[in-house]
Every structure is written in structure tokens, then in C-alpha cells.
């Protein structure tokens, strides 16, 4: 159950980051690429953690 909770928390965080990144880019703050790069890095890290947990059999 704990692993399932961690899995869903990562999925939720991924969705939030995608929404935040999309809003920043469409908002045209002038720092679009900077924030998009940060969001992309966090998303990549989250995706890697998710993949690593699945590879360990934690699903």
C-alpha cells in the first residue's frame, strides 16, 4: 500500500508539473524557457524514479 501511495504521489506531481509548465509557457512571462527547462528536468527525474521503482518490482 505504501508503494502504491508513492506511485500515485509521483503521478500527481508529474501532472502538476506539466500543468504548471504549460501555464508558464502560455502565460509568456519572459522566463518561459527557463521554467520549461526546470519543469522538464523535474519531469525527467520523476519519470526515472518511477521507472526505477517499477524495475525493482515495486508495483
C-alpha positions as CSV (number, residue, x, y, z in Angstrom):
1,X,0.0,0.0,0.0
2,X,2.9,2.3,0.8
3,X,4.4,1.7,-2.6
4,X,1.1,2.4,-4.3
5,X,0.8,5.7,-2.4
6,X,4.3,6.7,-3.5
7,X,3.4,5.8,-7.1
8,X,0.3,7.9,-7.1
9,X,2.1,10.8,-5.4
10,X,4.7,10.8,-8.2
11,X,2.0,10.7,-10.9
12,X,0.2,13.6,-9.3
13,X,3.4,15.6,-9.0
14,X,4.1,14.9,-12.7
15,X,0.6,16.1,-13.7
16,X,1.0,19.3,-11.6
17,X,4.4,20.0,-13.1
18,X,3.1,19.5,-16.6
19,X,0.2,21.9,-15.9
20,X,2.5,24.4,-14.3
21,X,4.9,24.2,-17.1
22,X,2.1,24.6,-19.7
23,X,0.7,27.6,-17.9
24,X,4.1,29.3,-17.6
25,X,4.8,28.8,-21.3
26,X,1.4,30.0,-22.4
27,X,1.5,32.9,-19.9
28,X,4.5,34.4,-21.7
29,X,6.4,35.5,-18.5
30,X,9.6,36.1,-20.4
31,X,11.2,33.2,-18.5
32,X,9.3,30.6,-20.5
33,X,12.3,28.6,-21.5
34,X,13.9,28.8,-18.1
35,X,10.9,27.4,-16.3
36,X,10.2,24.9,-19.0
37,X,13.7,23.6,-18.7
38,X,13.3,23.2,-14.9
39,X,9.9,21.5,-15.4
40,X,11.4,19.2,-18.0
41,X,14.3,18.3,-15.7
42,X,11.9,17.6,-12.8
43,X,9.6,15.5,-15.0
44,X,12.5,13.5,-16.3
45,X,13.7,12.9,-12.8
46,X,10.3,11.8,-11.7
47,X,9.9,9.6,-14.7
48,X,13.3,8.0,-14.0
49,X,12.3,7.4,-10.3
50,X,9.0,5.8,-11.5
51,X,10.9,3.6,-14.0
52,X,13.4,2.6,-11.4
53,X,10.8,1.6,-8.8
54,X,9.0,-0.5,-11.5
55,X,12.3,-2.2,-12.4
56,X,12.8,-3.1,-8.7
57,X,9.4,-4.8,-8.8
58,X,7.7,-2.2,-6.7
59,X,4.3,-2.1,-8.3
